[in-house]
């Protein structure tokens, strides 16, 4: 019997289209002799849909077709099964799934929100749990944990949007402790959305105003001079980890932009632009050298730091970890983790002899193992401390509260 894998993608996120690209890539590579793929698309207004048509990337050029021809569903647990039930009449069961595979990017989906819902339903899931997802998406939490673990990072400060609006001068004093140029980032977005490099205060103010459109928490970091950007993927959980090949990525800009990653070659407009889903290959289309040209000792350093970073955040599944290297001093800095990376970083594993299909199977197997460990732990008690509550005077004590509780 095939395992029914519910591939979840989309969502209320600025990386909505990127998620669709990554999901379509995975759906086309899952071993259909072992797995039945059930596509689950979350619209930008948070409605869930399923149907065979959702496996065709062409459909997403006209979203009205999805609402017209696929099924609007909810996921819940019923009679020992995880089911997708039609929201509209007749409210019949459309599909059952055995495991959820979120292939989502960005706020409201990759940041623990979706994972929390799936865990509350009780379904096995691929990738990080709610904790690993939350700290993997929020760059401020991420850096605080890595700082405690003693991992090498560039100097940074962070602040809330309300702090900036109420006392801009105080925030600028914090930023002044850093050395220009600096890079400004929304704390919880990915795919380089809302990120700017600034070499003076005038540009800094513009960058902060832009970043605040995407998040209420803003991060400002020193830029690494003589920059070389390298990425590596880590597969596993808190018990076991393995590393992929290391890539060096290139950009015509001061950092790898959204356009570099998903539109190709940095061409096309970012603001208001629609990702050309028909032709985009996601992160697989970015300009790179694979494997990266690195000395043996630096390669080993990156691998060691990546594993430590993965474990420190409680990550699971397949994460891509990005590094910044000062090519003059050979100093290595860890930059950030992508808990559910664009294109699932399949190209990094192919260089290690693991093709996309086998990588997906590894991820699903890790999700099953993590689920078995999770359910083996005690999360509730069979005893009921409220039993006999009325006989012990509990109800009498509540009588005076009736008016207050209404």
C-alpha positions in Angstrom: 0.0 0.0 0.0 1.3 3.4 -1.0 2.0 6.1 1.7 -0.3 9.1 1.0 1.9 12.2 1.2 0.0 15.6 1.5 2.3 18.1 -0.1 1.3 21.5 1.3 2.4 24.7 -0.4 1.4 28.4 -1.1 0.1 30.4 1.9 -0.2 34.0 2.9 3.4 34.8 2.3 5.5 37.1 0.1 7.2 33.9 -1.0 3.9 32.4 -2.2 5.0 31.8 -5.8 8.4 30.6 -4.7 6.7 27.9 -2.6 4.6 26.8 -5.7 7.8 26.4 -7.7 9.5 24.3 -5.0 6.5 22.1 -4.5 6.0 21.4 -8.2 9.7 20.4 -8.5 9.2 18.0 -5.6 5.9 16.6 -6.8 7.5 15.7 -10.1 10.3 13.8 -8.5 8.5 11.8 -5.7 8.7 8.1 -6.3 5.1 7.3 -7.4 5.7 3.5 -6.9 6.0 4.1 -3.1 4.0 7.3 -2.5 0.7 8.7 -3.6 1.0 12.5 -3.8 -2.0 14.6 -2.6 -1.4 18.3 -3.5 -2.7 20.8 -0.9 -2.6 24.4 -2.0 -3.1 27.2 0.4 -4.3 30.4 -1.3 -3.1 33.9 -0.3 -6.4 34.3 1.6 -5.6 31.1 3.6 -8.1 28.7 2.0 -7.0 25.1 1.5 -7.6 23.3 -1.9 -6.9 19.8 -3.2 -7.3 18.1 -6.6 -5.2 16.5 -9.3 -5.1 19.7 -11.4 -2.9 21.3 -8.6 0.0 19.2 -9.8 0.2 21.2 -13.0 2.2 24.4 -12.6 0.3 26.0 -15.6 -2.8 26.2 -13.4 -1.3 28.9 -11.1 -1.3 31.5 -13.9 -5.0 31.7 -13.5 -6.0 31.2 -9.8 -9.7 31.5 -10.5 -9.5 28.0 -12.1 -8.4 26.5 -8.9 -11.3 27.8 -6.9 -13.7 26.7 -9.7 -12.4 23.1 -10.3 -10.6 21.9 -7.2 -12.0 21.1 -3.8 -12.0 23.6 -0.9 -11.1 21.5 2.1 -10.1 21.4 5.8 -7.7 18.9 7.4 -8.6 17.1 10.6 -8.4 13.8 12.4 -11.4 11.5 12.1 -11.9 7.8 13.1 -8.2 7.1 13.2 -7.4 8.9 9.9 -6.2 12.3 8.8 -8.7 13.5 6.3 -9.4 16.4 3.9 -13.1 17.2 4.1 -15.0 19.3 1.6 -15.9 22.6 3.2 -18.9 23.0 0.9 -22.0 20.8 0.7 -21.9 17.8 0.6 -19.3 17.8 3.3 -17.8 14.5 2.2 -14.2 13.2 2.8 -12.2 14.1 -0.4 -8.9 12.4 0.5 -7.0 10.8 3.4 -3.3 11.5 4.0 -0.7 9.7 6.1 2.0 12.4 6.4 2.1 16.1 5.7 5.0 17.5 3.7 5.1 21.3 3.9 7.0 22.8 1.1 6.4 26.4 2.1 8.5 29.5 2.4 8.2 32.6 4.6 5.9 34.2 7.2 2.7 32.4 8.3 3.8 29.1 6.8 7.5 28.3 7.3 7.8 30.1 10.7 6.0 27.5 12.9 2.4 28.7 12.3 1.6 25.8 9.9 3.7 23.3 11.8 1.9 24.2 15.0 -1.5 23.5 13.3 -0.3 20.2 11.9 1.1 19.1 15.3 -2.2 20.0 17.0 -4.0 17.8 14.5 -1.5 15.1 15.3 -0.4 14.2 11.8 3.2 13.2 11.1 5.1 15.9 9.2 8.3 16.3 7.2 10.7 19.0 8.3 11.1 21.0 11.5 8.5 21.0 14.3 7.0 24.2 15.5 10.0 25.2 17.6 12.6 24.5 14.9 10.5 26.3 12.3 10.0 29.4 14.5 13.7 29.9 15.4 14.7 29.0 11.9 12.6 31.7 10.4 13.2 34.6 12.9 16.8 35.8 12.3 16.9 37.5 15.7 16.0 34.3 17.6 18.4 32.4 15.3 21.3 34.6 16.0 20.7 34.7 19.8 20.8 30.9 19.9 23.9 30.7 17.7 25.6 33.4 19.8 25.0 31.2 22.9 26.5 28.3 21.0 29.6 30.3 20.2 29.2 30.3 16.4 31.0 33.0 14.3 28.7 35.8 13.1 29.0 39.3 11.9 28.2 42.2 14.3 24.5 43.1 14.3 21.8 45.0 16.1 18.0 44.7 15.9 14.9 46.7 16.9 11.1 46.8 16.6 9.3 49.0 14.1 7.5 50.7 17.0 10.9 51.6 18.6 12.0 53.2 15.4 8.8 55.2 15.0 8.8 56.4 18.6 12.5 57.2 18.9 14.4 57.1 15.6 17.5 58.8 17.0 17.9 56.1 19.7 17.7 53.4 17.1 20.2 55.1 14.9 22.6 55.4 17.9 22.5 51.6 18.1 23.1 51.2 14.4 26.0 53.7 14.6 28.0 51.1 16.7 28.3 49.1 13.4 30.7 49.9 10.6 29.3 50.8 7.2 28.4 49.3 4.8 25.6 47.5 6.6 22.8 45.2 5.4 19.2 45.8 6.6 16.8 42.8 6.8 13.2 42.1 7.9 13.7 39.5 10.7 11.3 36.9 9.4 11.2 37.0 5.6 13.2 34.8 3.3 14.3 34.8 -0.4 16.0 38.2 0.2 12.7 40.0 0.3 13.0 43.5 1.8 16.8 43.4 2.1 19.1 46.4 1.3 22.8 47.2 1.5 23.6 50.7 2.8 26.8 52.7 2.9 25.5 55.8 4.6 22.7 57.0 6.9 20.5 58.4 4.1 20.3 55.0 2.4 19.9 53.3 5.8 16.7 55.3 6.5 15.3 54.3 3.1 16.2 50.7 3.7 14.6 50.6 7.2 11.4 52.2 5.7 11.3 49.4 3.1 12.0 46.6 5.6 9.3 47.8 8.0 6.7 47.1 5.2 7.4 43.4 5.6 8.1 42.9 9.4 7.8 44.4 12.8 11.4 43.3 13.8 14.4 44.7 11.8 17.9 43.4 11.8 21.0 45.4 10.8 24.3 43.7 10.2 27.8 44.6 9.1 28.6 43.6 5.5 31.5 41.2 5.1 34.3 42.7 3.0 35.8 40.7 0.0 32.6 38.6 0.1 32.3 35.0 -1.0 28.9 33.4 -0.4 28.8 29.7 0.2 25.8 27.4 1.1 25.6 23.8 2.4 22.6 21.6 3.3 22.2 19.5 6.4 19.9 16.5 6.5 18.7 14.8 9.7 17.4 15.7 13.1 18.9 16.3 16.6 20.3 12.7 16.7 21.8 12.2 13.3 23.0 14.7 10.6 24.8 14.5 7.3 26.0 17.3 5.1 25.7 18.0 1.4 28.3 19.4 -1.1 29.1 23.1 -0.6 28.3 25.6 -3.3 29.6 29.1 -4.0 26.8 31.4 -5.3 27.3 34.5 -7.4 25.4 37.8 -7.9 25.9 40.9 -9.8 24.6 42.7 -6.7 26.1 43.1 -3.2 24.1 40.1 -2.0 22.1 37.3 -3.6 18.7 39.0 -4.4 15.2 37.6 -4.9 15.7 38.2 -8.7 19.0 36.3 -8.7 17.4 33.4 -6.9 14.1 33.1 -8.7 13.8 35.3 -11.8 17.2 34.5 -13.1 20.3 36.6 -13.7 18.9 39.5 -11.6 16.6 40.5 -14.5 13.1 41.7 -14.1 11.4 44.0 -11.6 11.1 42.9 -8.0 8.3 45.1 -6.7 5.0 44.0 -8.0 6.6 41.4 -10.3 5.1 38.0 -10.7 7.5 35.1 -10.8 7.3 33.5 -14.2 6.3 30.1 -12.9 6.2 28.5 -16.4 10.0 28.9 -16.8 11.5 29.5 -13.4 13.7 26.7 -11.9 13.7 28.3 -8.5 17.0 28.3 -6.6 18.3 25.7 -9.0 18.6 28.5 -11.6 20.9 30.7 -9.5 24.5 31.3 -10.7 26.8 29.0 -8.8 30.0 27.0 -8.6 29.4 23.5 -7.4 31.4 22.3 -5.7 32.8 25.5 -4.3 36.5 26.1 -4.7 37.6 25.9 -1.0 40.6 24.7 0.8 40.2 21.4 2.8 40.4 23.1 6.2 37.8 25.7 5.4 35.5 23.1 3.9 35.7 21.1 7.2 35.1 24.2 9.2 31.9 25.0 7.3 30.7 21.5 7.7 31.4 21.5 11.4 29.7 24.9 12.0 26.7 23.8 9.9 26.0 20.7 11.9 26.4 22.7 15.2 24.0 25.3 13.9 21.4 22.8 12.8 21.5 21.0 16.2 21.4 24.2 18.2 18.1 25.3 16.5 16.6 21.8 16.8 16.1 21.6 13.1 14.9 18.6 11.2 14.5 17.4 7.7 16.7 19.2 5.1 17.9 22.7 5.8 20.2 24.9 3.8 22.7 27.0 5.8 24.3 30.0 4.3 27.8 31.3 5.0 29.7 34.5 4.4 33.5 34.3 3.8 36.0 37.2 3.8 38.1 36.0 0.9 41.0 38.1 2.0 41.2 37.1 5.7 39.6 33.6 5.1 37.3 34.3 8.1 34.1 32.3 8.0 30.8 33.7 9.3 27.5 31.8 9.5 24.7 33.9 8.0 21.3 32.1 8.3 19.4 28.9 8.0 16.6 28.1 5.6 14.5 25.4 7.3 12.6 24.7 4.1 15.0 26.0 1.3 14.0 27.0 -2.2 14.0 24.0 -4.5 14.7 22.0 -1.3 18.4 22.5 -2.2 18.2 19.2 -4.2 21.2 20.3 -6.4 23.5 20.3 -3.3 22.7 16.6 -2.6 23.0 15.5 -6.3 26.7 16.4 -6.0 27.0 13.9 -3.2 25.4 11.1 -5.2 21.8 11.5 -3.8 19.3 12.3 -6.5 16.2 14.4 -5.9 13.9 11.4 -5.6 16.1 9.7 -3.0 16.5 13.0 -1.1 12.7 13.3 -0.8 12.5 9.7 0.4 15.1 10.5 3.1 13.1 13.5 4.2 9.9 11.5 4.5 11.7 8.8 6.4 13.1 11.3 8.9 9.5 12.8 9.3 8.2 9.3 10.2 11.0 8.6 12.7 10.5 12.0 14.4 6.7 11.3 14.6 7.4 7.9 16.3 9.7 9.6 18.8 7.2 12.4 19.5 4.3 10.0 20.2 6.5 7.9 22.4 6.8 10.8 24.9 4.2 11.7 27.5 2.2 14.7 26.5 -0.9 14.2 28.7 -2.2 12.2 31.6 -5.1 9.7 31.6 -6.2 10.9 35.1 -8.7 13.8 35.3 -8.1 16.2 38.2 -11.6 17.6 37.7 -13.2 14.3 38.5 -15.1 14.8 41.8 -14.7 18.6 41.5 -18.4 19.2 42.3 -18.4 16.8 45.3 -15.4 18.7 46.8 -17.2 22.0 46.7 -15.8 23.2 43.4 -19.1 24.1 41.9 -20.2 26.1 45.0 -17.1 28.1 44.7 -17.9 29.0 41.1 -21.5 30.2 41.8 -20.3 33.7 42.6 -18.4 33.9 39.4 -21.4 33.3 37.1 -22.1 37.0 36.5 -18.5 37.8 36.0 -17.9 35.1 33.5 -20.8 36.2 31.2 
